[in-house]
Every structure is written in structure tokens, then in C-alpha cells.
Amino acid sequence: NTTKVALGVKAEDVDSCFMGCNGVVYMLAAIDEYVHSERDRAILRDRFVDGLTFEQLAERHDVSTRTIKNVIYKHEYIILKYAKREQG
């Protein structure tokens, strides 16, 4: 399944140049700083850095797609806000 799912982050939350190399570095720093569960950190890295779909993430981490969505929605806003702030 290659269906794209909106992550719930509005365009005004993220600068247009955010996803360049620096954006990935800041996002990884935010994940490491704010996400305490190793499983959740791995899921978020796979989603935001590698771009895996919910289905691919569920298969890789041996959990349901609902669990994957919950993990991503739980952490995405704070991570993206942190990364945007650090990027300037």
C-alpha cells in the first residue's frame, strides 16, 4: 500500500526548507531528547527519516498500524516544533 496519510502537521508549523539535511539532524536530536521509549524512537526515525508507511512500520516493528499511528501522533507535534525552533 503506497497511500500517503497526512501527519496532522500544518504547513505553518514547518518552514518550507525544513526537510533539508539540517532538518533531519534537528529532527533526530528532538527524537533523542523528547522520546523516552526506545521502540517509539525507532518508529519515529523510520517514519520521518526513512519515510516508511504506517503499514511498513507495523510490519517492521511487529505491532498494529493503529499502534504506529498512536506513536507518531503522540510525538510528532513536539518533535517538529523543536526541530523548527533549533533550525532557526
Secondary structure, DSSP 8 states (H G I E B T S, - for coil): -------S--GGGS-TTTTSHHHHHHHHHHHHHH---HHHHHHHHHHHTT---HHHHHHHHTS-HHHHHHHHHHHHHHHHHHHHHHH-
